[in-house]
Amino acid sequence: MIVDENALREQVEAAQAAGQVAVDTEMVWERTFFPALGVVQLGLNREHCVLVDTVALEGGMGDLGALLADGQTQKILHDATQDLSILKRATGASPNNIFDSRLASGFAGLASTISLRDLLVELFDIELDKTETRTDWLQRPLDQKQIGYAEDDVRYLVEARDEICRRAEVAGYLPWLEEEMAGLNSPQIYEERDPREEFRRVKGYGKLRGRELAVLRELTVWREEAARTYDRPRGRIASDKLLLFLAQRQPAKSEELAEVRSFRKKEIDLYGEAILAAVDAGCTLSEDQWPTGPPRDRHDRTFEDGVKEAMAHLRERSTAEGIDPALVATRSEVKQLLRDGAAADTMEDNRLARGWRRQLIGDELLARWAENGGGSGQSE
């Protein structure tokens, strides 16, 4: 275990000399808003794997941040975004030159959602021991079984990267894989989410409109602030279901909160005043300040049939090409592409309208849609 800054600097320099390093994290995240980072694993090859004790090094991980930001050294992770978001918060450094073996697998005839355990079985017939998944990574000392478990998560990643790239190159998709990996350099991916946009992640928010949606936004901002203040998971502060109910009911008095069955008195005492203030803030907004919800399609059988046909064609074409359809696009992205039609040329926020996805299927979907006469795709 690396417990001092000098030893960390030595490992960072070794990784930079190699030009590549496998990275993983172990954390505890069941009871807090932010994850409590316990260990960072670094691996150069099967024989060279080390653990960084982030508990001992708290506030002293500047060299690790420099490694993350180093554009000359490739960082290899499996399911990279969450780990890198946590590491950015811990080090303040924006990740650069990233290889995500999970996403990259989608270009190598494998699922882009494959677990590391299944990936290593598929590539090397190696099965990882997963008996330590419930370890408290903040406790010290870690025993040898825990250390071995953590090291195994990076032990084979460099070789996995090489084999995935080899398979993608044989299939002719290595440039597309590299384009996808380059997208992981965007700093926005690892930024903390905007509290005023969190309402869009509330399950069922699309059912609300107008003032109800404005109230939901204010309630969600309150929940974000409360979760951070009390360092508790969002769901421990208030569930999505409760926020939706309050946005629709719009209580104005604490007595009305007491009528909500899922609200206990101690929670009303703790949060009640802030909740009522959030509801009032949403209710008093003028109409031009209300947020917009997702577009609602008027019932259009032609359009829905077109989306269904496009999804089927996307799956068929992607599978035939050996690319995981789940990597290519979501149904909502296909729907938006058809809705925009020719205007998709300017749709920079739709991945199907740019890069390798457009080359693989985006233009083809638009052409087929136009040949079939398109659809009204009306939305309100």
Helices and strands as residue ranges (DSSP letters): H 5-18, E 20-28, E 36-43, E 49-53, H 62-69, E 74-77, H 80-91, E 98-100, H 101-104, G 105-107, H 116-124, H 144-155, H 157-171, H 174-182, G 183-185, G 187-190, G 195-201, G 205-207, H 210-230, H 234-237, H 240-249, H 254-258, H 265-283, G 287-289, H 301-321, H 325-328, H 331-340, G 341-346, G 351-353, H 355-357, I 358-362, H 363-371
